[in-house]
Amino acid sequence: MRDGLPNDFDPLVPETFDSPYEVFERLRRQCPVAHTHAWGGAWAFAKYDDVKTAASDSKTYITSVQNVVPKVAFTGRRPPLHLDPPEHTPYRAALNPLLSEAKVAPLEPAIRGFAAELLDPIIARGKGDICIDFSSHLPIYVFAHWMKMPAELVDALRTVGRNYNVAVQSNDVEVTKETSLELYRMARALIELRKANPLDPDEDPTSALLAARYEGQPLPDELIVGCVRQVLVVGIIAPTVVIGSICVHLSRHQDLQQKLRAEPALIPAALEEFLRLYTPYRGFARTAVREIEVRGVTIEPAEPIALLYASANRDEEVFPDPDEFKLDRPNIREHLAFGRGPHNCVGAPLARLELRVALEELLARTASFDLDGPIKQTRFPEIGALEVPLRFKRGA
């Protein structure tokens, strides 16, 4: 770390559910290009325009040096997130068609069944932790189904995936490493299974990657392993904390909870505002390829930059009254919850479907729910609720 750099904020201080947003508001107002000494030093962009620009400009801001702050990738490169264009592009090209709205729509009945299976026991007993008992499991069920995993790998993913999820959110480096290696072993097993018994590349993600070509050649075996490993968990962590955060908000705002329960057609619009308010990431990173100046601040190459998506989506200059929930916010689709540019979330249609079904099923199965204990907050690079104990009144 260069001498003389400021220490504008400390991301390691204990947090409550609400306290990070107070820090972000101060950063946007006082030092929108901020620096922390934590983790060997990192910059942070707090304003919407700066975050959007960095996410969109892959020639100036690359992801291949460090893709999150703090750095948690210890076990190899995992396309497409860890690569830059054009190297990342064939992996995206293989996966994009399988995650279109049209492709994921038929998954809705299965997702609804998974949600019911997980929700019914905790609602029946009148209490449960919506993250521990529900939202940390649902994405694993969904991704295993989408990837057409055999039963023995599904069972392993349910255990390993959740342990990895909790370890990352808790900044438990050792367990993160151990579970990441186990996920690599699962990825290799799935790839060997598909090599021996290929499925239709138009229907199966692993088969699509094996069939992909770049400059006429198959994709490298080890990078296919890394990509499958990335896909196994990339859609697990974010829904866990988003669902938890939504439940905190709805517990605090019973009128909105009842409105959405009475008018479920409003849920898709509400989800976009929830995604803006409770964007699950604040630590996706970029590295400038040359010296740059942003808002009068000089950043040198090799210095990591955290894109504070959760701050950008509460930027007063873009979203007036940013801390308020507004169901009819006119520019809501401008939120950055799914990123921008070449690394925008390829799974956004599946995420929206999963979140919508989860909220519909939770509201339909309950007459009300409320907080039943303290909220545990996740840490960098995610942001949101890690544990949310609730008490339920059963629906009719």
LOMARVO-466322 format. One line per 4 residues: number of its first residue (from 1); their letters; for each residue x, y, z of N, C-alpha, C. Coordinates in steps of 0.05 Angstrom, whole numbers. Each point is the difference from the previous one (the first is absolute). Example, Ala and Ser with C-alpha at 12.3 -4.5 7.8 and 13.67 -1.06 7.14 Angstrom:
// residues 2
1> as> 264/-114/156/-18/24/0/18/24/0  -7/21/-14/16/24/1/-15/22/14
***
This chain:
// residues 396
1> mrdg> 17/-24/0/-17/24/0/18/25/0  -8/19/-17/15/25/-1/-1/15/26  21/15/6/0/17/24/-18/24/-4  -12/9/21/-16/24/0/-28/-2/-10
5> lpnd> -9/-25/-6/-28/-3/-9/-19/2/24  -23/12/-4/-19/4/23/-12/-27/9  -12/2/24/-15/-23/11/-28/11/6  -16/1/-22/-26/14/2/-22/-16/14
9> fdpl> 3/-26/1/-20/-16/13/13/-27/8  -12/-13/19/10/-26/10/-21/-21/-5  3/-17/-20/-20/-20/-6/0/-23/20  18/0/19/2/-22/19/-14/6/27
13> vpet> -11/24/3/-14/6/25/-26/-16/2  -8/-7/24/-26/-15/2/-23/16/-12  -18/-14/-13/-22/14/-13/-27/-10/10  -20/17/-3/-28/-8/3/-12/-3/-29
17> fdsp> -25/-7/-1/-13/-2/-26/0/26/-15  -3/22/15/-3/27/-12/26/16/-2  19/-6/16/23/18/3/17/3/-26  3/-20/-17/16/5/-25/-12/22/-17
21> yevf> -26/3/0/-12/20/-18/5/28/11  4/3/26/8/25/11/28/7/-8  18/-20/0/27/4/-9/1/8/-30  -16/-14/-16/-1/6/-29/-9/29/-5
25> erlr> -20/9/15/-10/27/-3/22/20/5  15/-5/21/22/18/7/22/0/-22  6/-24/-10/20/-2/-21/-9/15/-25  -25/-4/-8/-10/14/-24/2/30/3
29> rqcp> -5/9/25/0/29/5/28/12/4  18/-15/14/25/11/8/24/-10/-17  0/-25/-7/23/-11/-15/-10/-23/-18  -13/7/-22/-12/-20/-17/20/-20/-13
33> vaht> 25/9/-2/22/-19/-7/16/-4/26  -7/-20/15/10/-4/27/23/-21/0  15/0/21/21/-20/3/-1/-12/28  5/-26/2/3/-13/26/27/-14/2
37> hawg> 11/-1/24/25/-14/4/-4/-30/4  -25/-8/3/-6/-29/5/9/-17/-23  7/-25/6/7/-20/-20/23/9/-18  19/15/11/23/10/-16/-6/24/-17
41> gawa> -24/12/4/-7/24/-14/-18/-4/-24  -21/16/-2/-19/-2/-23/-14/26/-3  -6/7/-25/-18/23/-6/-29/-9/0  -18/19/2/-28/-6/-1/-15/22/-14
45> faky> -15/-7/-21/-17/19/-14/-28/-1/12  -10/23/10/-25/1/14/-23/12/-17  7/15/-22/-20/13/-16/-9/-17/-24  -25/3/-6/-13/-16/-22/16/3/-26
49> ddvk> 5/24/-9/13/4/-26/28/-13/-1  15/2/22/27/-12/1/-1/-30/-1  -19/-12/16/-3/-29/0/-9/-10/-27  -19/13/-12/-10/-8/-26/22/2/-21
53> taas> 15/21/0/22/4/-19/21/-22/2  9/-6/25/20/-20/4/-10/-28/-8  -25/-5/6/-11/-27/-7/-3/-3/-30  -4/22/-14/-6/-1/-29/26/1/-17
57> dskt> 21/13/10/24/5/-15/21/-22/5  -2/-22/-14/17/-23/5/28/4/-12  4/20/-16/27/6/-10/17/15/20  -13/16/16/15/15/21/0/-14/27
61> yits> -23/-13/6/-3/-13/27/-3/-30/-5  19/-15/9/0/-29/-5/-7/-15/26  -10/-25/-4/-8/-16/23/19/-24/4  19/-4/-18/17/-24/1/21/1/21
65> vqnv> 6/24/11/20/2/21/-12/-7/27  -24/12/5/-13/-5/25/-30/6/-4  -17/-20/4/-28/4/-7/-17/9/24  9/-3/24/-14/10/23/19/11/21
69> vpkv> -10/18/17/14/11/23/-16/-9/24  13/-15/19/28/-10/0/3/-23/-19  24/-5/-8/6/-22/-19/-6/-27/13  -18/-16/-13/-7/-25/12/5/-23/-19
73> aftg> 9/5/-24/6/-21/-20/28/-10/5  2/-24/12/26/-11/7/6/-25/-16  -19/-10/-16/2/-27/-10/-2/-1/-31  9/21/-13/0/-1/-30/-18/19/-13
77> rrpp> 3/4/-26/-17/18/-15/-26/-13/-7  -22/15/3/-26/-11/-5/-15/18/-20  -1/-8/-25/-14/15/-20/-30/-1/5  -15/20/-10/10/23/-14/8/23/18
81> lhld> -7/-2/26/3/24/17/29/7/4  19/-19/-1/28/6/5/15/7/-25  -13/2/-23/13/6/-25/-11/26/-12  15/12/-17/-8/24/-14/-7/-7/-29
85> ppeh> -17/17/-13/-4/-4/-29/26/4/-15  5/-15/-21/-18/-20/-13/3/-28/12  18/-4/19/5/-27/10/-25/-10/15  -15/17/13/-23/-9/15/-24/-6/-17
89> tpyr> 0/10/-25/-25/1/-16/-10/-28/-8  16/-19/-8/-12/-26/-7/-14/-14/23  8/5/24/-13/-12/24/-28/13/3  -1/26/-3/-26/14/1/-18/-9/-23
93> aaln> 12/-3/-24/-16/-8/-23/-12/-27/4  14/-18/14/-11/-27/4/-22/0/21  2/18/20/-20/0/22/-24/18/-5  4/22/-15/-21/20/-4/-26/-12/-10
97> plls> 0/-17/-21/-25/-10/-10/-16/-17/21  15/-13/18/-12/-18/20/-12/16/23  5/26/1/-10/17/22/-17/22/-10  -10/-2/-24/-19/19/-11/-27/-2/15
101> eakv> -17/20/-2/-26/-1/13/-16/-24/-11  2/-4/-26/-16/-23/-12/10/-27/10  26/-3/4/11/-25/9/-6/-6/29  0/21/17/-3/-5/29/-30/-1/8
105> aple> -18/11/-17/-28/0/7/-11/-27/7  7/-21/-15/-10/-27/6/9/-11/27  19/13/13/10/-9/26/-19/8/22  -19/18/-5/-17/11/21/-14/-21/17
109> pair> -13/-20/-12/-13/-20/17/19/-14/20  24/-7/-10/20/-13/17/8/19/23  6/25/-7/8/19/21/-23/4/21  -24/0/-10/-23/3/19/-2/-24/18
113> gfaa> 6/-24/-11/0/-24/17/22/1/20  24/8/-7/22/2/19/-7/20/22  -11/23/-7/-7/20/19/-20/-10/20  -20/-14/-10/-21/-11/18/12/-21/19
117> elld> 18/-17/-11/12/-21/16/16/12/23  14/22/-5/16/13/21/-16/17/19  -21/13/-10/-15/19/17/-20/-14/19  -12/-21/-10/-22/-12/15/8/-8/29
121> piia> 23/-13/4/7/-8/28/3/23/18  14/21/-9/5/23/19/-26/16/5  -17/2/-20/-25/14/4/-18/-16/19  0/-27/-3/-16/-17/17/8/2/29
125> rgkg> 26/3/6/8/3/28/-1/28/10  -6/19/-18/-5/28/9/24/17/2  24/-11/-5/24/16/1/22/-14/-15  20/16/-8/23/-11/-14/17/23/-10
129> dici> 24/-7/-8/18/21/-12/-3/-2/-30  -9/22/-12/-6/-1/-29/25/-4/-16  24/8/10/25/-4/-14/11/-28/5  2/-8/25/11/-26/7/-17/-23/-10
133> dfss> -27/3/3/-18/-22/-6/-11/1/-28  2/23/-13/-13/2/-27/18/11/-21  8/25/2/13/13/-23/29/-10/-5  13/-12/19/26/-12/-5/-2/-27/-14
137> hlpi> -24/-11/0/-4/-27/-13/-13/3/-27  -20/18/-3/-15/2/-25/18/3/-24  20/18/0/16/3/-24/16/-25/-8  8/-15/20/14/-25/-5/-18/-20/-14
141> yvfa> -24/-2/9/-20/-18/-13/-4/9/-29  -3/26/-4/-6/11/-26/23/-4/-19  25/6/9/23/-3/-18/6/-29/-6  -4/-17/19/4/-29/-5/-19/-10/-21
145> hwmk> -25/10/2/-20/-8/-20/6/11/-27  8/25/-2/7/13/-25/24/-14/-13  19/-9/16/24/-13/-11/-4/-30/-4  -24/-10/6/-6/-28/-5/20/-19/14
149> mpae> 5/7/25/19/-16/15/-12/-26/10  16/-22/0/-11/-25/11/-4/2/30  -16/-18/11/-9/2/28/24/1/19  20/-17/-5/22/0/20/15/26/0
153> lvda> 3/14/-23/13/26/0/-18/22/12  -26/-3/-4/-19/19/12/3/0/30  0/-24/12/2/-2/29/26/13/10  22/-5/-15/26/11/8/-1/31/-3
157> lrtv> -12/10/-21/-1/29/-5/-16/13/22  -21/-12/9/-17/11/21/17/5/25  18/-18/6/16/3/24/24/19/-5  15/-6/-20/24/15/-6/-7/29/-8
161> grny> -20/2/-17/-8/27/-10/-8/18/23  -16/-11/18/-9/17/22/24/7/19  18/-19/5/23/6/16/18/21/-13  3/-2/-26/16/20/-14/-14/27/2
165> nvav> -25/1/-4/-16/24/1/4/14/27  -3/-15/22/3/12/27/29/9/5  19/-16/-10/28/7/5/8/26/-14  -9/3/-25/6/25/-15/-13/24/14
169> qsnd> -25/-3/8/-14/22/12/11/7/28  12/-20/13/12/4/26/29/6/0  12/2/-25/29/5/-3/16/-21/14  -9/-25/-1/15/-23/12/18/-11/-23
173> vevt> 25/10/-1/18/-6/-22/6/-30/-2  5/-13/22/8/-28/-1/-23/-18/-11  -24/5/11/-22/-16/-9/-7/7/-29  3/25/-8/-4/8/-28/19/-16/-18
177> kets> 25/-2/7/20/-16/-16/-8/-29/-1  -7/-12/23/-6/-28/1/-25/-7/-17  -21/16/3/-24/-5/-15/3/6/-29  16/20/-7/5/6/-28/14/-24/-14
181> lely> 19/-12/13/13/-23/-11/-19/-24/-4  -18/-2/19/-20/-21/-2/-19/5/-24  -6/25/-4/-17/8/-23/15/-6/-26  26/4/-1/16/-7/-23/-2/-30/-6
185> rmar> 1/-16/21/-2/-29/-4/-28/-7/-11  -20/13/9/-27/-5/-10/-2/9/-29  12/22/-7/0/10/-28/13/-21/-18  23/-10/8/14/-20/-16/-17/-25/-4
189> alie> -13/-8/22/-17/-24/-2/-23/4/-19  -12/24/0/-22/5/-18/9/1/-29  24/12/-4/11/2/-28/6/-28/-10  12/-17/16/6/-27/-9/-26/-16/-7
193> lrka> -20/5/16/-26/-13/-5/-11/9/-27  2/27/-6/-10/10/-26/17/-9/-23  26/-3/4/17/-10/-22/-8/-29/-7  -6/-15/21/-7/-28/-5/-29/-3/-11
197> npld> -18/18/9/-28/-1/-8/-9/29/-6  7/10/-24/-7/28/-7/-30/4/-1  -8/24/8/-28/9/-3/-2/21/-22  -23/8/-7/-4/21/-20/12/26/9
201> pded> 19/11/-15/12/26/9/-19/23/1  -23/-3/-14/-21/21/2/-17/-2/25  5/-21/16/-15/-4/24/17/-3/25  25/-7/-3/17/-6/24/25/18/0
205> ptsa> 5/15/22/22/19/1/27/-14/-3  5/-22/13/26/-13/-2/5/-10/-28  -19/-12/-12/3/-9/-28/4/23/-19  -13/23/5/4/24/-16/29/9/1
209> llaa> 12/0/24/28/9/3/19/-20/-14  -6/-26/1/17/-20/-13/-3/2/-31  -23/9/-9/-4/3/-29/10/26/-11  6/20/17/7/27/-9/28/-1/-13
213> ryeg> 4/19/-18/25/3/-14/9/29/0  26/4/3/12/27/-2/22/-1/-19  -2/15/-22/19/0/-22/4/-28/-10  -22/-15/-2/0/-26/-11/8/-23/19
217> qplp> 8/7/24/10/-20/18/-18/-3/24  -1/-24/13/-16/-4/24/11/18/22  -16/7/19/9/16/23/18/-17/17  21/12/13/19/-16/16/-15/-15/22
221> deli> 8/-25/4/-13/-17/20/-1/13/28  23/11/8/1/11/28/-17/25/3  -3/15/-22/-18/23/2/-29/-8/-1  -6/-21/-14/-28/-11/1/-6/-9/29
225> vgcv> 19/-13/13/-3/-7/28/-5/25/17  16/20/-5/-3/25/15/-27/13/-4  -10/-1/-25/-26/12/-7/-22/-15/14  0/-27/-2/-21/-16/13/1/5/30
229> rqvl> 24/1/11/3/6/29/-12/27/7  4/20/-17/-11/26/4/-31/-1/-1  -10/-13/-20/-28/-2/-5/-14/-14/24  13/-19/12/-12/-15/22/-8/18/23
233> vvgi> 14/22/4/-6/17/24/-6/29/-6  4/8/-26/-4/29/-5/-28/9/5  -19/-17/-3/-28/8/5/-11/-9/27  18/-7/18/-9/-9/26/1/22/21
237> iapt> 22/15/1/4/19/22/-19/23/-2  -2/13/-23/-17/24/-2/-29/-4/8  -14/-21/-10/-28/-4/8/-3/-4/30  20/-13/12/-2/-4/29/-4/26/15
241> vvig> 18/19/-5/-1/25/15/-23/18/-10  -6/-1/-26/-22/17/-10/-27/-8/13  -5/-25/1/-25/-10/12/-1/8/30  23/-4/13/1/8/28/-6/30/4
245> sicv> 13/16/-17/-4/29/3/-29/9/-7  -12/-13/-20/-28/6/-6/-18/-7/24  6/-22/13/-17/-7/23/4/19/24  24/10/3/4/21/20/-17/24/-6
249> hlsr> 1/9/-25/-16/24/-8/-30/-5/3  -10/-23/-9/-28/-5/3/-9/-4/29  18/-9/17/-7/-2/28/-2/27/13  16/19/-10/-1/27/10/-23/16/-11
253> hqdl> -10/-9/-23/-21/15/-14/-24/-19/-6  -15/-4/21/-22/-19/-2/-21/8/-21  -3/26/-4/-20/10/-19/8/-9/-29  26/2/-6/9/-9/-26/-2/-31/-2
257> qqkl> 6/-14/21/-2/-29/0/-29/-8/-7  -19/13/13/-28/-7/-5/-9/8/-28  11/23/-10/-7/9/-27/9/-20/-21  25/-10/3/10/-19/-19/-14/-27/3
261> raep> -8/-7/24/-14/-25/4/-28/2/-14  -13/23/2/-26/3/-11/1/4/-30  22/12/-11/3/6/-28/26/-12/-11  2/-26/-3/25/-13/-8/9/10/-28
265> alip> -17/11/-16/9/11/-26/20/23/3  1/11/24/19/22/5/28/-10/7  3/-26/5/25/-11/9/23/4/-19  -3/-4/-26/23/6/-18/11/28/2
269> aale> -18/20/0/9/28/3/13/4/27  -11/-12/21/11/3/27/28/-12/1  4/-22/-14/27/-13/0/21/18/-12  -7/15/-20/20/18/-12/9/21/20
273> eflr> -19/11/15/6/19/21/16/-13/23  -8/-24/7/16/-14/20/29/-5/-9  3/-7/-25/27/-5/-11/16/26/1  -13/23/-5/15/25/2/7/6/30
277> lytp> -19/-3/17/4/6/29/20/-19/13  -2/-25/-8/16/-21/14/17/-16/-20  13/15/-17/20/-11/-19/19/-17/16  5/-25/-7/15/-18/18/31/3/-2
281> yrgf> 10/17/-18/29/2/-3/10/28/5  23/1/13/14/26/3/30/-4/-5  9/-23/-8/28/-5/-2/10/-11/-27  -17/-1/-20/11/-8/-26/21/20/-8
285> arta> 23/-10/-10/23/16/-4/9/3/-29  14/21/-5/13/5/-25/28/10/6  18/-1/-20/27/11/2/5/16/-26  8/25/4/6/16/-24/26/-9/-13
289> vrei> 0/0/-27/23/-9/-15/21/22/-3  -7/24/7/18/23/-1/-7/19/22  16/20/4/-6/20/20/-25/16/-9  -19/3/18/-25/14/-6/-5/21/21
293> evrg> -17/19/-7/-8/21/19/-31/0/0  -11/-3/24/-29/0/3/-7/20/22  -15/20/-7/-8/21/19/24/12/14  21/4/-15/24/13/11/18/-18/15
297> vtie> -6/-26/2/16/-19/15/15/-17/-20  26/-4/4/17/-16/-17/2/-29/10  -6/-18/-17/1/-29/6/20/-12/-19  19/-16/12/21/-12/-16/-8/-29/-8
301> paep> 13/-10/-22/-5/-28/-8/7/-18/23  -14/-23/1/4/-21/20/-14/7/27  -12/23/3/-14/6/25/-29/-8/-3  -9/-18/17/-28/-11/-3/-21/22/6
305> iall> -22/-1/-15/-22/18/3/-25/-15/5  -13/4/23/-25/-12/6/-23/17/-11  -17/-13/-15/-23/13/-11/-23/-3/20  -7/22/13/-21/-2/21/-27/2/-13
309> yasa> -9/-22/-12/-26/-1/-13/-22/8/20  2/-9/24/-21/6/20/-1/30/6  22/14/-2/0/29/3/-10/13/-25  9/-9/-23/-8/13/-25/-31/-1/-3
313> nrde> -12/-21/9/-29/-3/-3/-16/17/20  15/14/18/-13/19/18/11/28/-5  10/5/-24/11/26/-6/-23/20/-4  0/21/16/-21/19/0/-4/14/-27
317> evfp> 22/2/-15/-2/14/-25/-14/-16/-22  -3/-26/5/-13/-18/-19/-27/-9/10  -1/-6/26/-24/-11/12/-8/18/23  -18/20/-4/-8/19/21/-12/-16/24
321> dpde> 5/11/24/-9/-14/25/9/-29/-1  26/-4/-2/11/-27/-7/-5/-21/22  -4/8/25/-4/-19/21/-29/-9/3  -18/12/-16/-28/-6/1/-7/-21/-21
325> fkld> -19/-18/7/-11/-19/-19/-22/14/-16  3/1/-26/-21/12/-17/-7/-20/-22  -25/-9/2/-9/-21/-18/-2/9/-29  -4/26/-4/-3/11/-27/24/17/-8
329> rpni> 23/-6/10/24/16/-8/4/-1/-30  -1/23/-14/0/0/-29/25/-11/-13  23/3/12/25/-9/-13/11/-25/13  -17/-17/11/9/-22/16/18/-19/-16
333> rehl> -5/-4/-26/16/-19/-15/28/10/-5  7/24/10/27/10/-3/18/-9/23  -12/-15/19/17/-9/23/22/-19/-11  21/-3/17/23/-15/-8/3/-26/15
337> afgr> -22/-10/10/1/-25/16/12/-23/-15  -3/-1/-26/11/-21/-16/25/9/-16  11/23/8/25/10/-13/-6/13/-26  22/4/-15/-1/12/-27/23/-11/-16
341> gphn> -1/4/-26/23/-7/-17/3/-30/-4  24/-8/-8/4/-28/-8/-3/-20/23  1/10/25/-3/-18/23/-27/4/14  -19/12/-14/-27/1/13/-9/-29/5
345> cvga> -18/-3/19/-8/-26/10/-14/-16/-22  13/-21/-10/-12/-16/-21/-25/-15/10  -2/-4/26/-23/-14/11/-22/17/10  -1/26/-8/-21/18/9/-28/-11/-4
349> plar> -7/-11/-24/-27/-10/-3/-7/-22/20  19/-18/5/-5/-22/20/-2/12/28  17/20/6/-2/12/27/-27/14/4  -9/14/-20/-26/14/3/-22/-21/4
353> lelr> 1/-21/-15/-21/-21/2/1/-13/28  24/-6/9/3/-13/26/-10/18/22  8/25/0/-9/19/21/-30/4/-1  -11/3/-24/-29/4/-2/-15/-24/12
357> vale> 7/-24/-8/-13/-24/10/3/-2/30  24/5/10/5/-2/29/-18/19/15  -3/25/-9/-16/19/14/-30/-6/-3  -8/-9/-24/-28/-8/-3/-8/-23/18
361> ella> 17/-20/2/-6/-23/17/0/7/30  19/17/8/1/8/28/-25/16/8  -8/19/-17/-23/16/6/-26/-17/-1  -2/-18/-20/-24/-16/-3/-4/-19/23
365> rtas> 22/-9/12/-2/-20/21/-2/11/28  1/26/2/-1/13/27/-22/22/0  -10/5/24/-18/23/4/17/24/7  23/-5/13/19/22/6/26/-13/10
369> fdld> 21/15/0/25/-8/13/14/24/11  16/-5/21/13/23/14/27/-10/10  17/19/7/27/-7/11/-4/-14/27  18/-19/5/-1/-15/25/27/-2/13
373> gpik> 17/20/-4/27/-1/12/18/18/-16  25/2/8/19/17/-13/8/-9/-28  5/19/-17/9/-5/-28/30/-2/0  11/-20/-13/29/-2/-4/7/10/-28
377> qtrf> 19/18/-1/8/13/-26/24/-14/-12  -2/-3/-27/23/-11/-14/22/22/-4  23/-8/-9/22/19/-3/9/1/-29  20/17/-5/11/2/-27/7/-28/-10
381> peig> -4/-5/-26/-10/18/-22/-30/2/-2  -15/-17/15/-29/2/-1/-10/21/19  -25/6/-1/-13/18/19/-29/-10/3  -9/-2/25/-28/-8/5/-2/-18/23
385> alev> -22/-13/3/-6/-16/24/10/-29/-4  15/-9/20/10/-27/0/-17/-18/17  -13/11/21/-18/-15/17/-24/19/7  -24/-10/-5/-24/16/6/-21/-19/13
389> plrf> -1/-1/26/-20/-17/14/-27/14/-3  -20/-16/-8/-27/10/-4/-20/-17/16  -22/13/7/-23/-16/10/-23/4/-20  -15/-21/-5/-20/-1/-21/-28/-4/11
393> krga> -19/13/-12/-28/-7/3/-9/-13/-26  -10/-24/3/-6/-17/-23/-23/12/-16  1/-2/-26/-21/9/-17/-24/-19/0  -21/8/-13/-25/-16/0/5/-25/-17
***
